[in-house]
Amino acid sequence: MTITEICAEHGVSRQTLHKLRADPASGFPAPIPVPGSTRAKYSRAAVAEYFIEHPLRPGRRTDLESPDGTSS
């Protein structure tokens, strides 16, 4: 699967996916070389397994907090 397909299927942004791919400690699967293609392709099973083992955790929203750190 391509980066665009991963983003659509697993609900991650391209930026998040880039961070995962760039960090060797993240454990994100390596791309599979495809002869004649410059696009990175990934095993659907390996990507699905990665997201099962590493569920997404959204960050805490800070736009709803007051300056003293309490929510409104």
C-alpha positions, 0 to 999 in steps of 0.5 A: 500500500502507498503512503496515501492509502495508509493515511486514508485507511488508518486515519493518520496525517502524512506528517505523522506517518513521516515521523513514524517512518523517519524514527527507527525506534518507532518500529514502523515496517520498512518499505517493500522495493518495487522494480520500476517505481519510485513510490514507497510501498508497504505490506498491508498486513505489516502496516495493519499489525503495526497500528494494532500494536501501536494504537493512535493516541490523540494529543491533549487539546490545549485550545479549550484550556484557560491560561491557568491550565483548567478547562472552561 
